[in-house]
Each structure stands twice: as structure tokens, then as C-alpha cells.
Amino acid sequence: MTAVSVRADAAALADDLVRLRRRLHAEPEIGLDLPRTQEKVLAALDGLPLEITTGDALTSVTAVLRGGRPGPVVLLRGDMDALPVTERTGLAYASQVDGAMHACGHDLHTAMLVGAARLLAARRDTLAGDVVFMFQPGEEGWEGAAAMIAEGVLDAAGRRPAAAYALHVFTAGAPHGVFTARAGTTMAASDGLRVTVVGAGGHGSRPHRAQDPIPVACEVVTALQTLVTRQSDIFDPVVLTVGAFHAGTRGNVIPDTACFEATLRTFSTETRARIKKAVLSLIEGIPAAHGLRTEVEYIDGYPMTVNDPAETAFVADTVTDVLGEHRYQELADPLPGGEDFSRVLREVPGAFVLLGAGDGATDNHSPLAVFDDAVLPDGAAILAELALRRCAAP
């Protein structure tokens, strides 16, 4: 089968993929337990010649397509979970679930992976190898990839994949309809902080008789920003954001504690280890200097997403051959977001590929984020072509 026929067949699936994506979008689910999403995926795969298993600790779907000829294994990943965001797009198919939204485009990823499964199943006789379709819950901070790896997704075909690929849509960061990737570090490592500065409460009129944790916690937050700018190489950056700060109940009451949460993004193993040590030292040292103590939880999150150079070049060649040179561009710099496909890429050479699917007016995770269904057929076609061509590669 030629690239033209795969793309044409993908275009013929467009209406089905749009309907599936909009059903998923209207009924989003968060975390590792996505029963309604799993049900929709299983229904969409029904009738295809797939070996399907579902997860135990999470509502994952793993489907294996056995090719008609011998060859390697290729894994394709699509994440399925939504975010705790209240949608404000006004779309006709907007979320019907309060406080949940597919604001990161995982509904598109799921639909595209279903499309790839259909395209490849139709070519089963000529497929030289096996394809594993990894429908993953819990990408948004729930370690869904790690859970699926623990349950054997990388061995689902009976042997390890030779390559693994994932597509991720973005509303901004890439021109509409353009695929982009880069060799090496593509997404940041993402770690977290939960900090409680412990003092002693009292009356707001007599602060000298209390141990006020609020100004100390504020000092820590400010010092963390200074630490990033003064102790980090601008060519090996660190992004540190305090996204939550909680203290007190009334303006005239000094509380016992002040708490904040932060995220740290780094792009190299060395900087990740160094900044962790420096941050912990600062967080403990400043309150101690004021006679207060600190309770700290440092959460080691997703590692860096690192694309294999050869597999990234293969993606570029495939996209340009199938869609034209204007549909691919190299990603100039790593992105500071975190991605748990990094867990797969630590075990299997592969590539994490971005696809422009918005107008650039909003970012992923926004309650106003809108993704264009028009990218679904080409996304499905590229996933299918990557599997077909990589399985056929010597």
C-alpha cells in the first residue's frame, strides 16, 4: 500500500474520528479510572483483528495487531485522560461534566490512535511485524505510563518494541497542521514541591508574641526565584513556579502555618539533581534563621522526554514524504512541559511528536482551548505510516 492510499483511507475515516473525538470531549474523565472512555475505545475497536487486554490498576486498553509477515514490534501511544478544568469554549460538544475538560487534546490523541488501528488492521496481511496500541489513562500527573509499563505494555506483543511513537496536539507552539519534533531533550523533567512553614499563631496586634509563618514563607518564595536566576546557567534553564499559597483565616489572626506548592522544570540530569539539593537547602535554611521549622515534600515527577535521533529523523522523513515538506519543521528548543511518555522513551527508542491543532490564541490547559478536528485524519495517517514503515525497515 502506498502513502497516498493510507492518507486517502484516513480521510475517509474523518467523520467517524470526529464523532468519536466529540463524544470523548463531551464526557471527559480524570486520572487513572476512565470507565466511560475505556468503553468508547473498546467499542471503536470492536471487530478489528486485535488482541485486546485491559488494565488492572487503571482503565487502560492495550491492543496488539499481528502482522501477516515477520518483523519488529512498534508501539503507538495515545493518552486518554482529561484535566480538572471547567470548560468555557461554548462549543456544541463542550464538556458535560462539571470541573472536567479535555483541555490538552487527549481526546484527539485517542481518536487518532483508533484511526491508526483501523488503517493498520486493513493492511494486516502486508504488515511486516506487530503493532502495540497503548491507550493510556493518567498522563496528567497520575503516572499512567509507569502503571501500564508495570502491567506489561512493553511486552504485550511477546517481545520489546523496536520503536515507540506518540503524537501530541498543541493549540500554540506549532503552525496549524504542522508536525514538529527534535532529537534529544524535547520536554522537561517535571518535579513538585509541597512546603509548610510551621510557626506559632497569635493575635494580629501582638506579632512579637507569635511566630508568624506568612512573611517567612513569602521570603522563601522570593528567594526561590532568586535562586533560579542566580544559580542556573541560562543555556540549561530552570523554571520554578509557585502555583498555590495558603495561610490563615482572618486578617487579625496570625496562623500556625503557611503552605505553598510549586513545580520545577529542568532540562538536564545534572541540573535536576543540583537544583533539588539547592532548593531543599534554601527552604529549610530561611525558616530556621527565623526560628521556625519547615516540612517539605519533594516530588520526583516525570523525567525528561528524550527523543532518539535516528527515530526523530525517521519521523521527519515520513511526514515530509506523506504530507509534503511544508508539513514538518524541526522544533528549535525543548518545551518546559512534562510528559510521561518519557517513561516509555527511557525503555524504547522513539519520538514524541507535536502537531499544531489550534489558532495560537490560547494554550493547552486553558478553559478556552479549542482544537481543530481537521487534523484527525492526518494524525491517524502519520501514526499508521510510522508503524508500517518502521516495521518494514531493515
N, C-alpha and C positions, 0 to 999 in steps of 0.2 A: 504494500500500500504506500502511496506517495504522501508527502506532506500536504499536498493540495487536497487529497481526499480526506485526510484527518481533519483539516480545517473546515472543509465543506460539511463533513458529518457533524462536527461540533456546532456549526452554525444551525444545522437542522435541529439540534437539541436545545437551541436557545430558549424557546418558550417553556419547555419543561424545566430548565435550570432556573429561569426567572421565577416560575411558580414555586419551586422548592425553596429558593432563597427567600422569597417573601413570606412563605409560611414559617420558615425558621425565624425570620426577623420579627414577625408579629408575636411570637411566643418564645422569647429568649429565656435561657436558664443559666444560672451562675454556678461556677465551681466544678466539682467532680461528679455531681449527681445530676444528670441531664436526661431523665427518662423520656420526656416527650420528644426531645431532639433525637435521642437514640432511636425511638420508634419511627420517626420520619426518615432517618437514614436507612434503617433496615427495610422499610417499605420501598424506598427509592432503589435499593439494590436487589430487591426481590426478583427472582427469575434469571439473574445473571449467574454464570458458572463460577461461583466464588466459594471458597472455604471460609466461612464466617464464624468468628468467635466474639464473645462479648466479655467485658472485664468483670472482675470480682470486686475490687476495691473502688472501682469507678465505672461509669456507664460508657465505656469505650466500645468501639467497634473496630475489629481487625479483620480485614478481608484479603484473602490470598487468591490471586489468579495464576493458575498454572499454564504456562505457555506450551504450545504444541511442539516446540523444539527445545533442546537443551541450551542452557545459558545461565548467566548470573541472575542474582536477585537484585531488584531495585525497589526502594521504599519511597512512597509518596505520602506526605503528611498534610492533613487538614485539621485545624483546631476548630472546636465547636462551641465553646462557652462564650457567654456574654459578660457584660460589666454591670456593676451596681450604679447605673446612671439612669436618670429619668429623662426619657426622650422628649425633645421639643422640636422635632422636624416638621410635624404636621403632615407627614406622608400618609397616604391612604392605607398603607400596610404597616404603620408605625406600631411599636410595641404595645401590646395589650396587657402587659404585666407591669404593675407599679414598681418603680425603682429598679428596673432591669432593661437593658438595651444592648443591641448588637452595635455598639459604638466603635468597635475596632475591626469590623468587617469579617468576623469569623463565619458569619452566615454565608458570605460569598465563598470563602475557602471551602466550606463543606459542600456547597453546590458544585463548585468546580471539580472537587475530588470525585464526587458522584459522576459528573460528566466524564472525567478521565476513565473511571471504571467502566462506563458504558462503551466508550470508544475503544478501549483496550480489549474488552470482552468480545467485541465484534471482530477483533483481529487475533483472537486467541490462537488459531491454527498456525499463523506465521510468526507469533511472538517467540523469540529465542530466549527463554528464561522465565522467571516468575516475578510477579509484582505484588508487593505488600501495600495495601491501602490502610493508612493509620488515621482513623477518625478519633481525635483526641479531645477529651474534656480538660478543663482545668489548666489552660495555658496562662490565664491572667493571675499569676501568683499562687497557684494551687499545686504546682509541681506535677501536673498531669503527665508530662512526658516521662518523668522519672518513674511514676507509678506504672505506666504502660511498659517501660523497659523492664521494670522489676517483674511484671507479669508475662514477659517473654515476647514482646512485639518484634524485637530484632531477630528472634529465632523462629518466627511464625511460619516461615517457608521451609524450615528444616536446616537452613544454613544462613549465615550472616549476609546482609545486603552488601553488594559491591559499591553501592552509591545510594544516597538519600537526598531528596529534594523537597522543598516547601515553598509555596507562594504566599505572599502577604500583601494585601491591598493597602494603599495609603491614599488619604484624601489630599495630602500635600507632600511635597518632597520628591515627586517624580511627575513628569508631564502625563496627562491623561493617556492611558493605553500604552505607555512605555514601560518595558521591563528593565530593571536595573539591578546590578549586583557588583560586588567587588571581591577580589581574592583577599584572604586574611581576615582580620577582625572586622566584622560587619555591624554587630550590635554590642553594646556594653555589657559588662558584668553588672548585676543589679543586686545590691545588698540593702539591708534595712537597719534602722536604729529605733529602739524604744527606750526612752530615758525618763527617769523620775528623780527629780531633785527633792530630797527629804529635809524639811526644816522643822519648825515648831510654830503652830498657829497662835494667833493672839488678836488683840484689838487693834484696829487700824490707826487709832490715835496714839498707841504706845508701841511702835515697832521695835524699840530697843529692848523690850521685854519678850520679844518673839524672835524667831529665826526665819525671816521672810524668804521663801524659796523662789518667788517670782523674779526679782531683779537678778538673782544668781542664775536662774535658768535662762533669762534673756541674755545675760552676759555670755553664757555658754553658746547660745545660738549665734550671737555676733562673732564670737571667737572662732567658731567652726567655719564661718565664711572667710575669715581672715586666714585661717589655716590652709584652706584650699588655694587661695590666691598666692600665699607666700611660700608654700612648701610643695607646690606641684609644678612640674615642667609644662609650659603652655602647649608643647607638642606631644605631651602624654597627659591629657587633661583629666580632671576630676570634676564631676557635677554632684553637688550636695544641696539638697532642697529639704527644708523643714516644712512639711505639709500639714501638720496638726500641732496645736499648742493648747493645753487645757490647764486651768488653775482657778481655784476659788469659786465662791458662790455670790458674794456681795462685795460692794466697794469698800465697806468699812470692816471687813473681816480678813485677816491675814490667814491664808490656808496653811495646812501642814505640808502640802506637796505641790509641785508644778511638774507637769509631764509634757513631753513633746515626742513626735515621731518624725523620722527623716528617711530619705532614700539617698544612697550613694551610688554613682555610676563611674566605672573605671574601664580602661581600655587595654590594660596590660596586667599580667600576673604579678609583676613586681610592684607596680603602683597599688594594686588592690591590697596586697599584703602590707605594704608600708603605710597606706592611709588608714587601714584598720587600726594598726598599732598607735598611730599618732592621734586619731580621733578618740580612742579609748583613754589615752593618757590625758588628753585635754578635758574630757568630760568628767573624769574623776578628780583631776587636779584643781580646777577652778572652784567647785563647791567645797572641797577640802580646805582651800585657802580662806574660805569664809566660815569655816567651822560647820559646814553642812556635809551630808553624805549623799551619794548617788547610787541608784540602782539602774543598771544598764543591761539591756538585751541587744546583742548584735546579731542580726540575722544574716547568715551567709546565704545569699539568694542564687539566682541564675548565673552561671559563668558566662564569659564572653562567647558570642556566636562567631565562630571562626570558619570561614568558607575555604574549602580545599582549592588551591589554584587551578589544578587541572580540571576539576569539576565545574568551576566557575567559567573557565574558558569554554568548556563544553556547552554550558547554558547559553553563553553569548553566541556561539556558532549556531546552536539550534534555533534560537529566537530569530536571528537575522536570516537564516535560511528559510524558516517557515513564514515569517511575517514581514521580513524586509529589514534593512539596516536601520531605518528610521524608528524602528520599534524597540531598539535596545540601546542603552547607554550605560557606561560604567559609572558606578556610584563613587563619587570623588572621596568622600570621607565616611568613616563609621558613624552610625546613629547612636545616640545616647539611650535609646530604649533598651529594655531587656527582653529576652525571648527564650523560652525553654526548649525550642528546637536545638538550642545549644547542647542539650543533653544527648541528643541523637548524634550531632556532629562531633562530639567527643569520642564516639564509638565507631562511627562510619564516615568515610569521606563523602562530602556532598556540598550542597549550596543552598543558602537561604536567599530567595529572590523576591524583590519588591516589584509591585505593579501599581502604577498610578491609576486611580479609580475615582478621583474627585475633581473638584474645581479649584482646589487650593485655598478656598475661603475659610475652611475650618480644619482642625487637626483631628486625627484619631482620638477617641475617648471623649470627644465633645458631645454634649446632648444635642447639638445641631449637625453632627456629622452625617453626610449623605454620600453614599457610594453608588456608582453608576452600574446598573445591571448589564450594560452593553459590554463590559469586559469579561463576562462569564464564559462565553464560547471560546475566546482566545486563551483564557486562563486554562480551561479544560484541555484545549488542543495542545498547549505547550507542555502541560504535565504529561499528557499521553505521549507526545513526541519524545520527551526526555526519557521516558521509560522504554519506548520502542527502540530508540537509537542507542541508549546505553546498554540495553540487553544485547543488541546486535554488535556492539563494539568488541574488537578482539581483546 
